[in-house]
């Protein structure tokens, strides 16, 4: 179960498509930071599990070496007991010879047991060695993926900051665009134009009143001339248009 769990975690993380995940992220920086944390934590978990697996392998290898050494040792003891039995039997000491032969048999039994245990451990060691190699390879891929993610994080954060700065500049320029009919500057300019037009209208009105006054003076001069001629007629003179 532990092996399957480690393999599942490594397989999931090493197959993750960073770009597709980031495309769906509303806030790339927060998403990237969280992914870096998750990856780092997963790598730490994987390292711990792999270290435990390696430790179990090393214990298995230690037991295997002990079994091999024990088999060799028991084989040597069996040989020594057998030779001693042969010497005693040659000397006519059958009882002691039989006792040493029995010791040789017991040593051979221990040797066979140690060899059997070592034989059983061999395929387990081979299998665990292959597993450890695969786990180490998967862990290296996870670390490579983390490096890619960290690099992508730095790149996208820099791009995001640049885009934000550009947006602020564009907003600032737009806010003072004098051609924008909704801007404060445009409204202020329109107010000034209206005031200027009102002043021109006042000047025209004043000029019209002055002309009318001069026209009334001219009319008054004509009436005075008429009265003068009328007076001349009444006094017996003549009216003339010439001086």
Buried (B, 14 or more C-beta within 10 A) or exposed (E): EEBEEBBEBBEEBBEBEBEEBBEEBEEBEEBBEEBBEEBBEBBEEBBEBBEEBBEBBEEBBEBBEBBBEBBEBBBEBBBBBBEBBBEBBEEEBEEBBEBBBEBBEBBBEBBBBBBEBBEEBEEBBEEBBEBBEBBEEBBEBBBEBBEEBBEBBEEBBEEBEEEEEEEEEEEEEEEEEEEEEEBEEBEEEEEEEEEEEEEEEEEEEEEEEEEEEEEEEEEEEEEEEEEEBEEEEEEEEEEEEEE
